[in-house]
Amino acid sequence: MERKRIDDGSAQSVKARKRKPSGAAVLQEEKTRRLEQALFEEWARHGFAGMRMESIASRAGVGKAALYRRWSSKLEMACEVLPQVGIGLGDIRDTGSLEGDITLLLRSFRALLHHRLVRAILPDLLAELPRNPPLADVVRGRLQHGRRARAAEMFRRAIARGELPPTTDIELACDAVGALVYWRMIMTRQRADKQWLTGSVHLLINGLRASG
């Protein structure tokens, strides 16, 4: 996708950078949003391997030329769009306690997996990664790495507060916190209700304290 650059540093250019898009620019942004939504709809319906660029354009109500001006292939499109929607990135704010942090993270992950398109696409996405190295690089490098780094920081805060022992295996903790919700909601197709969520938080904390 082409992005305009302003290089002369003039006051007029600074003002132009701040100006909100209007007219044709708004229409172009709307086309892009429709195409991105169509990508996920087609992916959910046909899987990545069965998805076709022409079908994406048709679902979005956009000409093929407009689609190919933005992306040359479905792989290029997926690699650009996935990081923008932030699949795999949860809310990992500092609540002041490990219990609060994990609860917030699990709730965020649960909300993500409740989305119908995420639930449909995620298993296919994970199956696609071993046979599609460029897509795997995007998911593991730009998506999972960011989420794991923030989760690791959450556990380091807990160690600093004395809530977990210094010998806590942070990598194992990051694996466990994401696997619980995924297994419950995607693999077993069961509800992650409040009771389950509370039990999972206590299981994680007690298990990490014992293993550390």
C-alpha positions as CSV (number, residue, x, y, z in Angstrom):
1,M,0.0,0.0,0.0
2,E,1.5,3.4,-1.0
3,R,1.9,5.9,1.8
4,K,2.4,9.6,1.0
5,R,5.5,11.2,2.4
6,I,6.2,14.9,3.0
7,D,9.9,15.7,3.0
8,D,10.4,19.4,2.7
9,G,9.8,20.3,6.4
10,S,7.9,23.4,5.6
11,A,5.1,24.8,7.8
12,Q,2.6,24.0,5.0
13,S,3.7,20.4,5.0
14,V,3.4,20.2,8.8
15,K,-0.2,21.5,8.4
16,A,-0.9,19.0,5.7
17,R,0.2,16.1,7.9
18,K,-2.3,17.1,10.5
19,R,-5.2,17.6,8.2
20,K,-7.8,14.8,8.4
21,P,-8.4,12.9,5.2
22,S,-11.5,14.0,3.3
23,G,-13.2,13.5,-0.1
24,A,-11.4,10.9,-2.2
25,A,-9.0,10.0,0.6
26,V,-11.9,9.0,2.9
27,L,-13.3,6.8,0.1
28,Q,-9.9,5.1,-0.4
29,E,-9.7,4.4,3.3
30,E,-13.2,3.0,3.3
31,K,-12.2,0.7,0.4
32,T,-9.2,-0.5,2.3
33,R,-11.3,-1.3,5.4
34,R,-13.8,-3.2,3.3
35,L,-11.0,-5.2,1.7
36,E,-9.5,-6.0,5.1
37,Q,-12.8,-7.2,6.4
38,A,-13.4,-9.3,3.3
39,L,-10.0,-10.9,3.8
40,F,-11.1,-12.3,7.2
41,E,-14.5,-13.3,6.0
42,E,-13.1,-15.2,3.1
43,W,-10.4,-16.7,5.3
44,A,-13.0,-17.9,7.8
45,R,-15.1,-19.4,5.0
46,H,-12.5,-21.1,2.8
47,G,-9.3,-21.3,4.8
48,F,-6.0,-19.6,3.8
49,A,-5.2,-22.2,1.1
50,G,-8.6,-21.9,-0.5
51,M,-8.9,-18.1,-0.4
52,R,-8.7,-16.2,-3.7
53,M,-7.9,-12.5,-4.3
54,E,-10.8,-12.2,-6.7
55,S,-13.2,-13.4,-4.1
56,I,-11.9,-10.9,-1.6
57,A,-12.5,-8.1,-4.0
58,S,-15.9,-9.3,-4.9
59,R,-17.0,-9.6,-1.2
60,A,-15.7,-6.1,-0.5
61,G,-17.5,-4.7,-3.6
62,V,-14.2,-3.4,-4.9
63,G,-12.6,-3.8,-8.3
64,K,-9.7,-6.2,-8.6
65,A,-7.5,-3.4,-9.8
66,A,-8.0,-1.5,-6.5
67,L,-7.1,-4.7,-4.6
68,Y,-4.0,-5.4,-6.5
69,R,-2.8,-1.7,-6.2
70,R,-2.7,-2.3,-2.4
71,W,-1.5,-5.9,-2.2
72,S,0.0,-8.2,-4.9
73,S,-1.1,-11.5,-3.3
74,K,-3.2,-12.9,-0.4
75,L,0.1,-13.6,1.4
76,E,1.3,-10.0,1.2
77,M,-2.2,-8.9,2.3
78,A,-2.3,-11.2,5.3
79,C,1.2,-10.3,6.4
80,E,0.3,-6.6,6.4
81,V,-3.2,-6.8,7.9
82,L,-2.7,-9.3,10.7
83,P,-0.3,-7.1,12.7
84,Q,-2.7,-4.2,12.3
85,V,-5.6,-6.0,14.0
86,G,-3.3,-7.3,16.7
87,I,-4.3,-11.0,16.8
88,G,-2.6,-12.5,19.9
89,L,-2.1,-9.2,21.7
90,G,-3.9,-9.1,25.0
91,D,-4.4,-6.4,27.6
92,I,-1.4,-6.7,30.0
93,R,-1.6,-3.6,32.1
94,D,-0.1,-3.3,35.6
95,T,-3.0,-3.7,38.1
96,G,-0.7,-3.8,41.1
97,S,-1.0,-7.6,41.7
98,L,-0.3,-10.8,39.9
99,E,-3.8,-12.0,40.4
100,G,-5.2,-8.8,38.9
101,D,-2.8,-8.9,36.0
102,I,-3.5,-12.5,35.0
103,T,-7.2,-12.0,35.4
104,L,-7.1,-9.0,33.0
105,L,-5.0,-10.9,30.5
106,L,-7.2,-14.0,30.5
107,R,-10.3,-11.8,30.1
108,S,-8.8,-10.0,27.2
109,F,-7.8,-13.2,25.5
110,R,-11.3,-14.7,26.2
111,A,-12.9,-11.6,24.5
112,L,-10.6,-12.0,21.5
113,L,-11.5,-15.7,21.1
114,H,-15.2,-14.9,21.4
115,H,-15.0,-13.1,18.1
116,R,-16.6,-15.3,15.4
117,L,-13.9,-14.6,12.8
118,V,-11.0,-15.2,15.2
119,R,-12.5,-18.5,16.3
120,A,-12.9,-19.6,12.7
121,I,-9.5,-18.3,11.4
122,L,-7.1,-19.1,14.3
123,P,-7.0,-22.9,13.9
124,D,-6.5,-22.6,10.2
125,L,-3.8,-19.9,10.7
126,L,-1.9,-22.2,13.1
127,A,-2.1,-25.1,10.7
128,E,-0.8,-22.8,7.9
129,L,2.3,-21.7,9.7
130,P,4.5,-24.8,9.2
131,R,4.0,-24.7,5.4
132,N,4.1,-20.9,5.0
133,P,7.4,-19.5,6.4
134,P,6.7,-15.8,5.5
135,L,3.4,-15.9,7.3
136,A,5.0,-17.7,10.2
137,D,7.6,-15.0,10.5
138,V,4.9,-12.4,10.8
139,V,2.8,-14.2,13.4
140,R,5.7,-15.4,15.5
141,G,8.0,-12.4,15.0
142,R,5.6,-9.4,15.0
143,L,2.6,-10.8,16.9
144,Q,3.5,-13.5,19.4
145,H,6.9,-12.0,20.3
146,G,5.2,-8.7,21.3
147,R,2.6,-10.5,23.4
148,R,5.1,-12.8,25.1
149,A,7.4,-9.9,25.9
150,R,4.6,-8.1,27.6
151,A,3.5,-11.2,29.5
152,A,7.1,-11.8,30.6
153,E,7.2,-8.3,32.0
154,M,4.0,-9.0,33.9
155,F,5.7,-12.0,35.6
156,R,8.9,-10.0,36.3
157,R,6.8,-7.4,38.1
158,A,5.3,-10.2,40.2
159,I,8.8,-11.5,41.1
160,A,9.9,-7.9,42.0
161,R,6.8,-7.6,44.3
162,G,7.7,-10.9,46.0
163,E,4.6,-12.6,44.6
164,L,6.6,-15.2,42.8
165,P,10.0,-16.7,43.6
166,P,13.1,-15.4,41.7
167,T,13.6,-18.8,40.1
168,T,10.2,-18.7,38.4
169,D,10.5,-20.1,34.8
170,I,9.1,-17.1,32.9
171,E,9.0,-18.8,29.5
172,L,7.0,-21.7,31.0
173,A,4.6,-19.2,32.6
174,C,4.1,-17.4,29.3
175,D,3.2,-20.7,27.6
176,A,0.8,-21.6,30.4
177,V,-1.2,-18.4,30.6
178,G,-2.0,-18.4,26.9
179,A,-2.6,-22.2,26.5
180,L,-5.4,-22.3,29.2
181,V,-7.8,-20.1,27.4
182,Y,-7.0,-21.4,23.9
183,W,-7.5,-25.1,24.9
184,R,-10.7,-24.3,26.7
185,M,-12.4,-22.2,24.0
186,I,-10.9,-23.5,20.7
187,M,-10.0,-27.1,21.4
188,T,-12.8,-28.2,23.7
189,R,-15.3,-25.5,22.6
190,Q,-16.4,-24.9,26.2
191,R,-17.3,-21.6,27.9
192,A,-14.6,-19.8,29.8
193,D,-17.1,-18.5,32.5
194,K,-16.3,-16.5,35.6
195,Q,-15.9,-19.7,37.8
196,W,-13.5,-21.2,35.3
197,L,-11.6,-17.9,35.0
198,T,-11.1,-17.6,38.7
199,G,-10.0,-21.2,39.1
200,S,-7.5,-20.8,36.2
201,V,-6.0,-17.7,37.8
202,H,-5.5,-19.5,41.1
203,L,-4.2,-22.6,39.4
204,L,-1.6,-20.6,37.5
205,I,-0.4,-18.6,40.6
206,N,-0.2,-21.6,42.9
207,G,1.5,-23.7,40.3
208,L,4.1,-21.1,39.5
209,R,4.8,-20.6,43.2
210,A,5.2,-24.3,43.8
211,S,7.4,-24.9,40.7
212,G,9.6,-21.9,41.5
